[in-house]
Amino acid sequence: LGEASRRAITGDEYVDQMLGQLDAFDREWQAYVTNQLWGRTWARGILDHRQLSLINLGMLAGAGRMEEFEIHFRVALTRTKVPLIQLREILLHIGMYCGVPIARDAFVIARRVLREEGTDLSVLDAKA
């Protein structure tokens, strides 16, 4: 269940690449993460994947874990399909609760990911 959930959220390519780098030291940690994090949180079905993506972005920004924030911003945009207006809103919320410097970093990452993914931002103009 955990591996299926992990693959559904992050994609086969990401999981295969990450798991392909494991050695005997890392395998047990990845089994733990797969079973606990993916199998016992993402796969529970109580919060939908879009909600979990938004929650993760807030928590990761609050913890200053910007490398992981970037991974989850891309997941939210491309895999869990969080609407662009909600992604922007969570970044504004991060600014209020985590501080402007963290939000600035989050916006830098978001702009880079949006550009790399070729995201059409014109949908936000319609909401203005």
C-alpha positions in Angstrom: 0.0 0.0 0.0 2.8 2.4 0.9 4.7 1.9 -2.3 1.6 2.2 -4.4 0.7 5.5 -2.7 4.3 6.8 -3.0 4.3 6.0 -6.8 0.9 7.6 -7.3 2.0 10.8 -5.6 5.6 11.2 -6.7 5.6 9.2 -9.9 7.4 6.0 -11.0 10.4 7.8 -12.4 11.1 9.5 -9.1 10.6 6.4 -7.0 12.7 4.2 -9.3 15.5 6.7 -9.4 15.5 7.1 -5.6 15.2 3.4 -4.8 17.9 2.5 -7.4 20.4 4.4 -5.3 19.8 2.4 -2.1 22.4 0.3 -0.4 22.2 -2.1 2.5 22.5 0.8 4.9 19.5 2.8 3.4 17.1 0.0 2.6 15.6 -0.3 6.1 15.0 3.5 6.3 13.3 3.5 3.0 11.1 0.5 4.0 10.2 2.4 7.2 9.4 5.6 5.2 7.4 3.7 2.6 5.3 1.9 5.2 4.8 4.7 7.7 4.8 7.9 5.8 3.2 6.7 2.5 1.2 3.7 3.8 -0.1 5.2 7.0 -0.6 8.9 6.1 -1.0 9.5 2.3 -2.9 6.2 1.8 -5.4 6.7 4.7 -7.9 8.6 2.5 -9.2 10.9 5.3 -7.6 14.0 3.8 -7.4 14.1 0.0 -4.1 14.3 -1.8 -4.5 18.0 -2.7 -5.1 18.8 1.0 -2.1 16.8 2.1 0.0 18.6 -0.5 -1.0 22.0 0.8 -0.4 20.9 4.4 3.0 19.6 3.4 4.0 22.9 1.8 3.1 24.9 4.9 4.9 22.5 7.2 8.0 22.3 5.1 8.2 26.0 4.7 7.7 26.5 8.4 10.5 24.1 9.1 12.7 25.8 6.5 13.1 22.6 4.5 13.2 24.3 1.2 14.8 21.4 -0.8 11.9 19.2 0.3 9.5 22.1 -0.3 10.6 22.2 -3.9 9.9 18.5 -4.4 6.5 18.9 -2.9 5.6 22.0 -4.8 6.3 20.1 -8.0 4.2 17.2 -6.7 1.4 19.6 -5.9 1.5 21.2 -9.3 2.0 18.1 -11.5 0.8 15.0 -9.6 -1.9 16.0 -7.0 -3.0 18.8 -9.3 -3.5 21.5 -6.6 -5.1 24.5 -8.4 -2.6 27.3 -9.2 -4.7 29.8 -7.2 -4.5 27.6 -4.1 -0.7 27.2 -4.5 -0.3 30.9 -4.7 -2.6 31.3 -1.6 -0.6 28.9 0.5 2.6 30.9 -0.4 0.8 34.0 0.8 -0.3 32.2 4.0 3.3 31.0 4.5 4.4 34.7 4.4 2.1 35.6 7.2 2.8 32.6 9.5 6.4 31.7 8.7 7.7 35.2 7.7 8.6 37.1 4.6 12.1 35.6 4.2 10.7 32.0 4.0 7.9 33.1 1.7 10.4 34.8 -0.5 12.3 31.6 -0.8 9.1 29.7 -1.5 8.2 32.2 -4.3 11.6 31.8 -5.8 11.2 28.0 -5.9 7.7 28.2 -7.1 8.6 30.6 -10.0 11.4 28.2 -11.0 9.2 25.1 -10.9 6.3 26.9 -12.7 8.8 27.9 -15.5 10.3 24.5 -15.7 6.9 22.9 -16.0 5.7 25.4 -18.6 2.7 26.3 -16.4 0.2 28.7 -17.9 -0.2 31.5 -15.4 -3.0 33.3 -17.3 -5.6 31.4 -15.3 -4.6 33.7 -12.4 -5.3 36.8 -14.4 -8.9 35.7 -14.8 -9.2 35.6 -11.0 -7.8 39.0 -10.4 
